[in-house]
Amino acid sequence: MNHGAGWIIFEESYPDGIRRLLSILPARRNPKEVTRFLQQSYVDRFATIDEKLHFKKNPKFRPFSVLVDIHGGPMSIGHGPFYFAIYARKIVCEGNCLTFYYKIAANRDDPLNPVFEERAQSLPIGA
C-alpha cells in the first residue's frame, strides 16, 4: 500500500551493514526541522552526559554535525553508526519490508542544473 510522501529516518552501521528504521516524519516538515530531529536523536543516543547537558543549555553547540546535501538529497550524522534522513516521494509497506522512493542528484557537473535520478531502498521493519 502506498502511504504517500514523508521523511524516512534510519540507522546504518558499517562494516556490519545493519540497517534499521528509526522514524517516519510527515512530509510537511521542512529540512531544518528534520535536521534538528536527526541531531537530537543522535545526541540522545550517543552523546556523553556532559555533551547532553551542554547541548540542552546551548542548542548552537553541535557535538555532532548533520551533513546536508544542497540539492535536497540525504542528510546524515555520525560516524558508525550513521543516522540518515531521506525525503521519500513514495512510501510502500508490504509485510515486514518498507520500501521508499526518492530522487538524488546523480550528476552535479552543472551545480545550477543537476541531473536527478529516481532511487529506491528497502528497510526491514518489526522484529
VMD Tcl script that draws the C-alpha trace (Angstrom):
set ca {
  {0.00 0.00 0.00}
  {1.29 3.45 -0.94}
  {1.47 5.75 2.10}
  {2.48 8.89 0.21}
  {5.46 11.10 0.98}
  {7.43 11.54 4.19}
  {10.86 11.68 5.78}
  {12.47 8.29 6.42}
  {14.94 8.27 9.32}
  {17.13 5.18 9.60}
  {20.34 3.91 11.13}
  {23.09 2.17 9.21}
  {26.19 0.57 10.73}
  {29.40 -0.09 8.86}
  {31.00 -2.53 8.20}
  {28.40 -4.94 9.58}
  {25.68 -3.48 7.32}
  {22.93 -3.40 9.93}
  {20.10 -1.09 8.87}
  {17.04 -0.25 10.90}
  {14.15 2.14 10.68}
  {14.16 4.79 13.42}
  {11.25 7.04 12.49}
  {8.98 8.36 9.77}
  {8.23 12.09 9.84}
  {5.46 13.91 7.96}
  {6.33 15.27 4.51}
  {5.33 18.77 5.61}
  {8.34 19.00 7.95}
  {10.94 21.32 6.47}
  {14.60 20.27 6.18}
  {15.63 22.48 9.13}
  {13.16 20.69 11.43}
  {14.35 17.31 10.18}
  {17.97 18.35 10.78}
  {17.12 19.27 14.40}
  {15.28 15.97 14.90}
  {18.19 13.99 13.44}
  {20.71 15.78 15.64}
  {18.62 15.46 18.81}
  {18.07 11.73 18.17}
  {21.80 11.17 17.71}
  {22.71 13.24 20.79}
  {20.15 11.33 22.86}
  {21.72 8.01 21.95}
  {25.45 8.67 21.61}
  {26.48 11.86 23.45}
  {28.09 11.80 26.86}
  {26.12 13.29 29.75}
  {28.32 16.40 29.62}
  {27.59 16.86 25.91}
  {23.85 16.38 26.51}
  {23.79 18.99 29.27}
  {25.82 21.44 27.22}
  {23.56 20.87 24.18}
  {20.47 21.48 26.36}
  {21.79 24.83 27.58}
  {23.22 25.92 24.26}
  {21.44 24.46 21.19}
  {24.06 26.09 18.96}
  {26.62 23.73 20.49}
  {26.98 20.95 17.96}
  {28.66 17.88 19.37}
  {27.71 16.11 16.12}
  {27.17 17.90 12.80}
  {24.49 17.00 10.29}
  {25.71 16.85 6.69}
  {23.06 18.32 4.41}
  {23.00 17.87 0.63}
  {22.46 21.27 -1.04}
  {20.23 19.63 -3.66}
  {17.82 18.10 -1.14}
  {19.41 14.67 -1.04}
  {20.01 12.54 2.05}
  {21.12 14.09 5.33}
  {23.47 12.21 7.62}
  {25.03 12.42 11.04}
  {27.52 10.28 12.90}
  {30.44 8.02 12.26}
  {29.44 4.46 12.98}
  {26.62 4.09 13.22}
  {25.25 6.75 10.89}
  {21.75 8.18 11.01}
  {20.22 9.16 7.67}
  {17.18 11.25 6.76}
  {15.76 10.99 3.25}
  {12.72 12.75 1.84}
  {10.74 9.95 0.23}
  {8.25 10.78 -2.51}
  {6.52 7.43 -2.06}
  {6.50 5.03 0.90}
  {5.25 1.46 0.44}
  {4.85 -1.05 3.25}
  {4.45 -4.72 2.38}
  {4.77 -7.37 5.07}
  {7.91 -6.71 7.09}
  {9.54 -4.51 4.42}
  {9.33 -0.74 3.97}
  {10.32 0.49 0.51}
  {10.76 4.18 -0.18}
  {11.36 6.07 -3.41}
  {13.33 9.30 -3.63}
  {15.37 11.46 -6.02}
  {19.08 12.13 -5.75}
  {21.37 14.45 -7.71}
  {23.26 11.91 -9.83}
  {25.20 14.38 -11.98}
  {26.39 17.65 -10.44}
  {28.63 18.85 -13.28}
  {26.47 21.97 -13.59}
  {25.71 22.98 -9.98}
  {22.76 25.12 -11.08}
  {21.15 22.31 -13.09}
  {21.92 18.94 -11.52}
  {20.54 15.79 -13.14}
  {18.29 13.88 -10.75}
  {17.80 10.14 -10.69}
  {14.99 8.13 -9.08}
  {16.17 5.64 -6.46}
  {14.57 3.17 -4.06}
  {15.66 1.50 -0.85}
  {14.10 -1.13 1.37}
  {14.34 -1.50 5.13}
  {13.24 -4.38 7.32}
  {10.61 -3.47 9.90}
  {9.42 -5.20 13.02}
  {11.32 -8.00 14.75}
}
mol new
graphics top color blue
foreach p $ca { graphics top sphere $p radius 0.5 }
foreach p [lrange $ca 0 end-1] q [lrange $ca 1 end] { graphics top cylinder $p $q radius 0.2 }
display resetview
